[in-house]
Amino acid sequence: MLPVADVRYRCPCCGYKTLQAPGAFQLCPVCWWEDDGQDDGDALEVRLTVNGQLSLNQARANFTQFGAAHPRFLQYVRKPQAAEQ
């Protein structure tokens, strides 16, 4: 069993295990989505909060196309580590 500190949660945008807790407003270093608790149930909604005018669905599409939740975040993101797969 992993120590509690090593348990990671999947980012709702990129799907990599980069977050220490779900919905804790952490930035994912792989896609730069700030996890505000949005998930599949409201992925089309634009919340106008920490992620600005991005819906989770748009951020996912951007990640697939550009490698970041939004192209302006490309300078901040990194490749996922093996343990984050």
PDB file as gemmi writes it, atoms N, CA and C in Angstrom:
CRYST1    1.000    1.000    1.000  90.00  90.00  90.00 P 1                      
ATOM      1  N   MET A   1       0.845  -1.192   0.000  1.00  0.00           N  
ATOM      2  CA  MET A   1       0.000   0.000   0.000  1.00  0.00           C  
ATOM      3  C   MET A   1       0.883   1.246   0.000  1.00  0.00           C  
ATOM      4  N   LEU A   2       0.486   2.254  -0.762  1.00  0.00           N  
ATOM      5  CA  LEU A   2       1.235   3.498  -0.842  1.00  0.00           C  
ATOM      6  C   LEU A   2       1.007   4.344   0.401  1.00  0.00           C  
ATOM      7  N   PRO A   3       2.043   5.066   0.857  1.00  0.00           N  
ATOM      8  CA  PRO A   3       1.815   6.034   1.937  1.00  0.00           C  
ATOM      9  C   PRO A   3       0.817   7.089   1.468  1.00  0.00           C  
ATOM     10  N   VAL A   4       0.079   7.662   2.392  1.00  0.00           N  
ATOM     11  CA  VAL A   4      -0.955   8.637   2.045  1.00  0.00           C  
ATOM     12  C   VAL A   4      -0.379   9.772   1.205  1.00  0.00           C  
ATOM     13  N   ALA A   5       0.825  10.227   1.495  1.00  0.00           N  
ATOM     14  CA  ALA A   5       1.438  11.336   0.764  1.00  0.00           C  
ATOM     15  C   ALA A   5       1.673  10.988  -0.702  1.00  0.00           C  
ATOM     16  N   ASP A   6       1.780   9.689  -1.025  1.00  0.00           N  
ATOM     17  CA  ASP A   6       2.050   9.268  -2.390  1.00  0.00           C  
ATOM     18  C   ASP A   6       0.787   9.024  -3.212  1.00  0.00           C  
ATOM     19  N   VAL A   7      -0.368   9.007  -2.563  1.00  0.00           N  
ATOM     20  CA  VAL A   7      -1.616   8.780  -3.281  1.00  0.00           C  
ATOM     21  C   VAL A   7      -1.917  10.013  -4.126  1.00  0.00           C  
ATOM     22  N   ARG A   8      -2.158   9.796  -5.400  1.00  0.00           N  
ATOM     23  CA  ARG A   8      -2.456  10.898  -6.311  1.00  0.00           C  
ATOM     24  C   ARG A   8      -3.805  10.661  -6.969  1.00  0.00           C  
ATOM     25  N   TYR A   9      -4.467  11.750  -7.324  1.00  0.00           N  
ATOM     26  CA  TYR A   9      -5.758  11.700  -7.992  1.00  0.00           C  
ATOM     27  C   TYR A   9      -5.599  12.178  -9.427  1.00  0.00           C  
ATOM     28  N   ARG A  10      -6.425  11.653 -10.289  1.00  0.00           N  
ATOM     29  CA  ARG A  10      -6.362  12.013 -11.709  1.00  0.00           C  
ATOM     30  C   ARG A  10      -6.892  13.419 -11.943  1.00  0.00           C  
ATOM     31  N   CYS A  11      -6.174  14.148 -12.758  1.00  0.00           N  
ATOM     32  CA  CYS A  11      -6.628  15.464 -13.182  1.00  0.00           C  
ATOM     33  C   CYS A  11      -7.856  15.264 -14.067  1.00  0.00           C  
ATOM     34  N   PRO A  12      -8.929  16.018 -13.845  1.00  0.00           N  
ATOM     35  CA  PRO A  12     -10.121  15.854 -14.678  1.00  0.00           C  
ATOM     36  C   PRO A  12      -9.905  16.297 -16.125  1.00  0.00           C  
ATOM     37  N   CYS A  13      -8.867  17.061 -16.386  1.00  0.00           N  
ATOM     38  CA  CYS A  13      -8.602  17.536 -17.742  1.00  0.00           C  
ATOM     39  C   CYS A  13      -7.743  16.543 -18.519  1.00  0.00           C  
ATOM     40  N   CYS A  14      -6.527  16.296 -18.062  1.00  0.00           N  
ATOM     41  CA  CYS A  14      -5.597  15.447 -18.822  1.00  0.00           C  
ATOM     42  C   CYS A  14      -5.654  13.975 -18.431  1.00  0.00           C  
ATOM     43  N   GLY A  15      -6.158  13.670 -17.231  1.00  0.00           N  
ATOM     44  CA  GLY A  15      -6.282  12.291 -16.793  1.00  0.00           C  
ATOM     45  C   GLY A  15      -5.066  11.720 -16.091  1.00  0.00           C  
ATOM     46  N   TYR A  16      -4.017  12.506 -15.939  1.00  0.00           N  
ATOM     47  CA  TYR A  16      -2.828  12.010 -15.247  1.00  0.00           C  
ATOM     48  C   TYR A  16      -2.971  12.186 -13.746  1.00  0.00           C  
ATOM     49  N   LYS A  17      -2.350  11.308 -12.984  1.00  0.00           N  
ATOM     50  CA  LYS A  17      -2.422  11.321 -11.521  1.00  0.00           C  
ATOM     51  C   LYS A  17      -1.436  12.347 -10.961  1.00  0.00           C  
ATOM     52  N   THR A  18      -1.852  13.601 -10.951  1.00  0.00           N  
ATOM     53  CA  THR A  18      -0.972  14.687 -10.521  1.00  0.00           C  
ATOM     54  C   THR A  18      -1.485  15.445  -9.307  1.00  0.00           C  
ATOM     55  N   LEU A  19      -2.698  15.186  -8.874  1.00  0.00           N  
ATOM     56  CA  LEU A  19      -3.319  15.982  -7.819  1.00  0.00           C  
ATOM     57  C   LEU A  19      -3.295  15.267  -6.477  1.00  0.00           C  
ATOM     58  N   GLN A  20      -3.087  16.022  -5.414  1.00  0.00           N  
ATOM     59  CA  GLN A  20      -3.049  15.442  -4.069  1.00  0.00           C  
ATOM     60  C   GLN A  20      -4.443  15.205  -3.506  1.00  0.00           C  
ATOM     61  N   ALA A  21      -5.409  15.950  -3.984  1.00  0.00           N  
ATOM     62  CA  ALA A  21      -6.792  15.796  -3.530  1.00  0.00           C  
ATOM     63  C   ALA A  21      -7.716  16.304  -4.638  1.00  0.00           C  
ATOM     64  N   PRO A  22      -8.871  15.695  -4.806  1.00  0.00           N  
ATOM     65  CA  PRO A  22      -9.806  16.173  -5.838  1.00  0.00           C  
ATOM     66  C   PRO A  22     -10.478  17.482  -5.418  1.00  0.00           C  
ATOM     67  N   GLY A  23     -10.643  18.392  -6.374  1.00  0.00           N  
ATOM     68  CA  GLY A  23     -11.353  19.636  -6.130  1.00  0.00           C  
ATOM     69  C   GLY A  23     -10.673  20.593  -5.170  1.00  0.00           C  
ATOM     70  N   ALA A  24      -9.358  20.484  -5.000  1.00  0.00           N  
ATOM     71  CA  ALA A  24      -8.631  21.290  -4.013  1.00  0.00           C  
ATOM     72  C   ALA A  24      -7.953  22.516  -4.625  1.00  0.00           C  
ATOM     73  N   PHE A  25      -8.358  22.897  -5.829  1.00  0.00           N  
ATOM     74  CA  PHE A  25      -7.827  24.072  -6.516  1.00  0.00           C  
ATOM     75  C   PHE A  25      -6.315  23.989  -6.747  1.00  0.00           C  
ATOM     76  N   GLN A  26      -5.833  22.778  -6.996  1.00  0.00           N  
ATOM     77  CA  GLN A  26      -4.427  22.585  -7.341  1.00  0.00           C  
ATOM     78  C   GLN A  26      -4.267  22.693  -8.846  1.00  0.00           C  
ATOM     79  N   LEU A  27      -3.136  23.236  -9.259  1.00  0.00           N  
ATOM     80  CA  LEU A  27      -2.803  23.289 -10.683  1.00  0.00           C  
ATOM     81  C   LEU A  27      -2.147  21.981 -11.087  1.00  0.00           C  
ATOM     82  N   CYS A  28      -2.606  21.424 -12.173  1.00  0.00           N  
ATOM     83  CA  CYS A  28      -1.985  20.224 -12.718  1.00  0.00           C  
ATOM     84  C   CYS A  28      -0.742  20.660 -13.494  1.00  0.00           C  
ATOM     85  N   PRO A  29       0.423  20.115 -13.174  1.00  0.00           N  
ATOM     86  CA  PRO A  29       1.644  20.513 -13.877  1.00  0.00           C  
ATOM     87  C   PRO A  29       1.735  19.964 -15.302  1.00  0.00           C  
ATOM     88  N   VAL A  30       0.874  19.010 -15.645  1.00  0.00           N  
ATOM     89  CA  VAL A  30       0.912  18.403 -16.979  1.00  0.00           C  
ATOM     90  C   VAL A  30       0.058  19.197 -17.972  1.00  0.00           C  
ATOM     91  N   CYS A  31      -1.088  19.733 -17.536  1.00  0.00           N  
ATOM     92  CA  CYS A  31      -1.965  20.464 -18.462  1.00  0.00           C  
ATOM     93  C   CYS A  31      -2.281  21.886 -18.025  1.00  0.00           C  
ATOM     94  N   TRP A  32      -2.002  22.207 -16.764  1.00  0.00           N  
ATOM     95  CA  TRP A  32      -2.224  23.533 -16.175  1.00  0.00           C  
ATOM     96  C   TRP A  32      -3.694  23.842 -15.946  1.00  0.00           C  
ATOM     97  N   TRP A  33      -4.515  22.806 -15.776  1.00  0.00           N  
ATOM     98  CA  TRP A  33      -5.909  22.983 -15.368  1.00  0.00           C  
ATOM     99  C   TRP A  33      -5.920  23.115 -13.855  1.00  0.00           C  
ATOM    100  N   GLU A  34      -6.669  24.078 -13.333  1.00  0.00           N  
ATOM    101  CA  GLU A  34      -6.812  24.205 -11.888  1.00  0.00           C  
ATOM    102  C   GLU A  34      -8.070  23.467 -11.482  1.00  0.00           C  
ATOM    103  N   ASP A  35      -7.903  22.426 -10.676  1.00  0.00           N  
ATOM    104  CA  ASP A  35      -9.016  21.549 -10.334  1.00  0.00           C  
ATOM    105  C   ASP A  35      -9.960  22.219  -9.352  1.00  0.00           C  
ATOM    106  N   ASP A  36     -11.055  22.730  -9.878  1.00  0.00           N  
ATOM    107  CA  ASP A  36     -12.065  23.409  -9.060  1.00  0.00           C  
ATOM    108  C   ASP A  36     -13.245  22.500  -8.733  1.00  0.00           C  
ATOM    109  N   GLY A  37     -13.087  21.210  -8.975  1.00  0.00           N  
ATOM    110  CA  GLY A  37     -14.153  20.262  -8.667  1.00  0.00           C  
ATOM    111  C   GLY A  37     -15.056  19.930  -9.835  1.00  0.00           C  
ATOM    112  N   GLN A  38     -14.859  20.584 -10.959  1.00  0.00           N  
ATOM    113  CA  GLN A  38     -15.663  20.292 -12.142  1.00  0.00           C  
ATOM    114  C   GLN A  38     -15.308  18.893 -12.643  1.00  0.00           C  
ATOM    115  N   ASP A  39     -16.331  18.163 -13.090  1.00  0.00           N  
ATOM    116  CA  ASP A  39     -16.081  16.816 -13.607  1.00  0.00           C  
ATOM    117  C   ASP A  39     -17.032  16.529 -14.767  1.00  0.00           C  
ATOM    118  N   ASP A  40     -17.156  15.280 -15.131  1.00  0.00           N  
ATOM    119  CA  ASP A  40     -17.953  14.911 -16.306  1.00  0.00           C  
ATOM    120  C   ASP A  40     -19.399  15.408 -16.253  1.00  0.00           C  
ATOM    121  N   GLY A  41     -19.974  15.472 -15.078  1.00  0.00           N  
ATOM    122  CA  GLY A  41     -21.375  15.866 -14.943  1.00  0.00           C  
ATOM    123  C   GLY A  41     -21.666  17.287 -15.389  1.00  0.00           C  
ATOM    124  N   ASP A  42     -20.678  18.163 -15.296  1.00  0.00           N  
ATOM    125  CA  ASP A  42     -20.883  19.555 -15.714  1.00  0.00           C  
ATOM    126  C   ASP A  42     -19.729  20.040 -16.601  1.00  0.00           C  
ATOM    127  N   ALA A  43     -19.171  19.129 -17.355  1.00  0.00           N  
ATOM    128  CA  ALA A  43     -17.982  19.427 -18.171  1.00  0.00           C  
ATOM    129  C   ALA A  43     -18.236  20.452 -19.273  1.00  0.00           C  
ATOM    130  N   LEU A  44     -19.469  20.633 -19.663  1.00  0.00           N  
ATOM    131  CA  LEU A  44     -19.792  21.632 -20.694  1.00  0.00           C  
ATOM    132  C   LEU A  44     -19.935  23.045 -20.126  1.00  0.00           C  
ATOM    133  N   GLU A  45     -20.086  23.138 -18.821  1.00  0.00           N  
ATOM    134  CA  GLU A  45     -20.327  24.418 -18.165  1.00  0.00           C  
ATOM    135  C   GLU A  45     -19.053  25.266 -18.105  1.00  0.00           C  
ATOM    136  N   VAL A  46     -19.202  26.550 -18.375  1.00  0.00           N  
ATOM    137  CA  VAL A  46     -18.120  27.511 -18.167  1.00  0.00           C  
ATOM    138  C   VAL A  46     -18.415  28.185 -16.840  1.00  0.00           C  
ATOM    139  N   ARG A  47     -17.593  27.917 -15.851  1.00  0.00           N  
ATOM    140  CA  ARG A  47     -17.865  28.408 -14.502  1.00  0.00           C  
ATOM    141  C   ARG A  47     -17.396  29.844 -14.259  1.00  0.00           C  
ATOM    142  N   LEU A  48     -16.533  30.361 -15.120  1.00  0.00           N  
ATOM    143  CA  LEU A  48     -15.989  31.711 -14.958  1.00  0.00           C  
ATOM    144  C   LEU A  48     -15.314  31.891 -13.604  1.00  0.00           C  
ATOM    145  N   THR A  49     -14.600  30.859 -13.169  1.00  0.00           N  
ATOM    146  CA  THR A  49     -13.861  30.938 -11.911  1.00  0.00           C  
ATOM    147  C   THR A  49     -12.368  30.896 -12.234  1.00  0.00           C  
ATOM    148  N   VAL A  50     -11.627  30.067 -11.564  1.00  0.00           N  
ATOM    149  CA  VAL A  50     -10.176  30.019 -11.716  1.00  0.00           C  
ATOM    150  C   VAL A  50      -9.727  29.647 -13.125  1.00  0.00           C  
ATOM    151  N   ASN A  51     -10.543  28.942 -13.856  1.00  0.00           N  
ATOM    152  CA  ASN A  51     -10.184  28.530 -15.212  1.00  0.00           C  
ATOM    153  C   ASN A  51     -10.727  29.481 -16.279  1.00  0.00           C  
ATOM    154  N   GLY A  52     -11.183  30.629 -15.847  1.00  0.00           N  
ATOM    155  CA  GLY A  52     -11.617  31.659 -16.781  1.00  0.00           C  
ATOM    156  C   GLY A  52     -12.793  31.218 -17.627  1.00  0.00           C  
ATOM    157  N   GLN A  53     -12.671  31.379 -18.925  1.00  0.00           N  
ATOM    158  CA  GLN A  53     -13.767  31.089 -19.839  1.00  0.00           C  
ATOM    159  C   GLN A  53     -13.659  29.697 -20.448  1.00  0.00           C  
ATOM    160  N   LEU A  54     -12.933  28.804 -19.774  1.00  0.00           N  
ATOM    161  CA  LEU A  54     -12.786  27.435 -20.266  1.00  0.00           C  
ATOM    162  C   LEU A  54     -13.770  26.499 -19.589  1.00  0.00           C  
ATOM    163  N   SER A  55     -14.464  25.712 -20.374  1.00  0.00           N  
ATOM    164  CA  SER A  55     -15.200  24.586 -19.807  1.00  0.00           C  
ATOM    165  C   SER A  55     -14.205  23.432 -19.713  1.00  0.00           C  
ATOM    166  N   LEU A  56     -14.529  22.448 -18.931  1.00  0.00           N  
ATOM    167  CA  LEU A  56     -13.667  21.281 -18.825  1.00  0.00           C  
ATOM    168  C   LEU A  56     -13.557  20.578 -20.173  1.00  0.00           C  
ATOM    169  N   ASN A  57     -14.659  20.495 -20.911  1.00  0.00           N  
ATOM    170  CA  ASN A  57     -14.611  19.873 -22.241  1.00  0.00           C  
ATOM    171  C   ASN A  57     -13.681  20.624 -23.187  1.00  0.00           C  
ATOM    172  N   GLN A  58     -13.711  21.956 -23.162  1.00  0.00           N  
ATOM    173  CA  GLN A  58     -12.827  22.732 -24.024  1.00  0.00           C  
ATOM    174  C   GLN A  58     -11.371  22.544 -23.601  1.00  0.00           C  
ATOM    175  N   ALA A  59     -11.123  22.524 -22.305  1.00  0.00           N  
ATOM    176  CA  ALA A  59      -9.756  22.308 -21.805  1.00  0.00           C  
ATOM    177  C   ALA A  59      -9.249  20.929 -22.236  1.00  0.00           C  
ATOM    178  N   ARG A  60     -10.107  19.924 -22.174  1.00  0.00           N  
ATOM    179  CA  ARG A  60      -9.706  18.577 -22.618  1.00  0.00           C  
ATOM    180  C   ARG A  60      -9.362  18.568 -24.107  1.00  0.00           C  
ATOM    181  N   ALA A  61     -10.192  19.234 -24.896  1.00  0.00           N  
ATOM    182  CA  ALA A  61      -9.923  19.311 -26.339  1.00  0.00           C  
ATOM    183  C   ALA A  61      -8.618  20.057 -26.597  1.00  0.00           C  
ATOM    184  N   ASN A  62      -8.390  21.134 -25.864  1.00  0.00           N  
ATOM    185  CA  ASN A  62      -7.141  21.880 -26.000  1.00  0.00           C  
ATOM    186  C   ASN A  62      -5.945  21.011 -25.625  1.00  0.00           C  
ATOM    187  N   PHE A  63      -6.079  20.236 -24.548  1.00  0.00           N  
ATOM    188  CA  PHE A  63      -4.972  19.367 -24.131  1.00  0.00           C  
ATOM    189  C   PHE A  63      -4.657  18.353 -25.223  1.00  0.00           C  
ATOM    190  N   THR A  64      -5.678  17.779 -25.811  1.00  0.00           N  
ATOM    191  CA  THR A  64      -5.475  16.811 -26.891  1.00  0.00           C  
ATOM    192  C   THR A  64      -4.788  17.471 -28.086  1.00  0.00           C  
ATOM    193  N   GLN A  65      -5.201  18.672 -28.421  1.00  0.00           N  
ATOM    194  CA  GLN A  65      -4.664  19.355 -29.596  1.00  0.00           C  
ATOM    195  C   GLN A  65      -3.316  20.033 -29.340  1.00  0.00           C  
ATOM    196  N   PHE A  66      -3.169  20.706 -28.208  1.00  0.00           N  
ATOM    197  CA  PHE A  66      -1.995  21.541 -27.956  1.00  0.00           C  
ATOM    198  C   PHE A  66      -1.040  21.014 -26.888  1.00  0.00           C  
ATOM    199  N   GLY A  67      -1.560  20.168 -25.966  1.00  0.00           N  
ATOM    200  CA  GLY A  67      -0.732  19.685 -24.864  1.00  0.00           C  
ATOM    201  C   GLY A  67      -0.861  20.513 -23.601  1.00  0.00           C  
ATOM    202  N   ALA A  68      -1.888  21.373 -23.533  1.00  0.00           N  
ATOM    203  CA  ALA A  68      -2.169  22.189 -22.346  1.00  0.00           C  
ATOM    204  C   ALA A  68      -3.659  22.527 -22.346  1.00  0.00           C  
ATOM    205  N   ALA A  69      -4.188  22.869 -21.167  1.00  0.00           N  
ATOM    206  CA  ALA A  69      -5.604  23.218 -21.059  1.00  0.00           C  
ATOM    207  C   ALA A  69      -5.956  24.405 -21.951  1.00  0.00           C  
ATOM    208  N   HIS A  70      -4.994  25.255 -22.205  1.00  0.00           N  
ATOM    209  CA  HIS A  70      -5.138  26.378 -23.138  1.00  0.00           C  
ATOM    210  C   HIS A  70      -3.755  26.633 -23.736  1.00  0.00           C  
ATOM    211  N   PRO A  71      -3.679  26.990 -25.002  1.00  0.00           N  
ATOM    212  CA  PRO A  71      -2.362  27.207 -25.623  1.00  0.00           C  
ATOM    213  C   PRO A  71      -1.472  28.204 -24.873  1.00  0.00           C  
ATOM    214  N   ARG A  72      -2.077  29.178 -24.181  1.00  0.00           N  
ATOM    215  CA  ARG A  72      -1.263  30.165 -23.459  1.00  0.00           C  
ATOM    216  C   ARG A  72      -0.516  29.556 -22.271  1.00  0.00           C  
ATOM    217  N   PHE A  73      -0.890  28.321 -21.890  1.00  0.00           N  
ATOM    218  CA  PHE A  73      -0.237  27.656 -20.758  1.00  0.00           C  
ATOM    219  C   PHE A  73       0.924  26.750 -21.174  1.00  0.00           C  
ATOM    220  N   LEU A  74       1.201  26.665 -22.441  1.00  0.00           N  
ATOM    221  CA  LEU A  74       2.241  25.744 -22.917  1.00  0.00           C  
ATOM    222  C   LEU A  74       3.594  25.974 -22.251  1.00  0.00           C  
ATOM    223  N   GLN A  75       3.918  27.195 -21.929  1.00  0.00           N  
ATOM    224  CA  GLN A  75       5.209  27.491 -21.304  1.00  0.00           C  
ATOM    225  C   GLN A  75       5.325  26.943 -19.880  1.00  0.00           C  
ATOM    226  N   TYR A  76       4.203  26.583 -19.257  1.00  0.00           N  
ATOM    227  CA  TYR A  76       4.199  26.134 -17.868  1.00  0.00           C  
ATOM    228  C   TYR A  76       4.116  24.621 -17.704  1.00  0.00           C  
ATOM    229  N   VAL A  77       3.622  23.917 -18.707  1.00  0.00           N  
ATOM    230  CA  VAL A  77       3.360  22.484 -18.548  1.00  0.00           C  
ATOM    231  C   VAL A  77       4.631  21.653 -18.699  1.00  0.00           C  
ATOM    232  N   ARG A  78       4.536  20.409 -18.253  1.00  0.00           N  
ATOM    233  CA  ARG A  78       5.627  19.449 -18.398  1.00  0.00           C  
ATOM    234  C   ARG A  78       5.046  18.112 -18.822  1.00  0.00           C  
ATOM    235  N   LYS A  79       5.896  17.218 -19.269  1.00  0.00           N  
ATOM    236  CA  LYS A  79       5.474  15.865 -19.635  1.00  0.00           C  
ATOM    237  C   LYS A  79       5.109  15.108 -18.359  1.00  0.00           C  
ATOM    238  N   PRO A  80       4.165  14.171 -18.453  1.00  0.00           N  
ATOM    239  CA  PRO A  80       3.829  13.369 -17.261  1.00  0.00           C  
ATOM    240  C   PRO A  80       4.963  12.429 -16.893  1.00  0.00           C  
ATOM    241  N   GLN A  81       5.120  12.186 -15.623  1.00  0.00           N  
ATOM    242  CA  GLN A  81       6.108  11.241 -15.111  1.00  0.00           C  
ATOM    243  C   GLN A  81       5.506   9.843 -15.140  1.00  0.00           C  
ATOM    244  N   ALA A  82       6.356   8.837 -15.118  1.00  0.00           N  
ATOM    245  CA  ALA A  82       5.904   7.444 -15.200  1.00  0.00           C  
ATOM    246  C   ALA A  82       4.885   7.111 -14.103  1.00  0.00           C  
ATOM    247  N   ALA A  83       5.093   7.593 -12.894  1.00  0.00           N  
ATOM    248  CA  ALA A  83       4.195   7.291 -11.778  1.00  0.00           C  
ATOM    249  C   ALA A  83       2.838   7.980 -11.919  1.00  0.00           C  
ATOM    250  N   GLU A  84       2.718   8.931 -12.825  1.00  0.00           N  
ATOM    251  CA  GLU A  84       1.477   9.668 -13.001  1.00  0.00           C  
ATOM    252  C   GLU A  84       0.575   9.064 -14.071  1.00  0.00           C  
ATOM    253  N   GLN A  85       1.016   8.027 -14.730  1.00  0.00           N  
ATOM    254  CA  GLN A  85       0.259   7.419 -15.820  1.00  0.00           C  
ATOM    255  C   GLN A  85      -1.042   6.864 -15.346  1.00  0.00           C  
TER     256      GLN A  85                                                      
END                                                                             
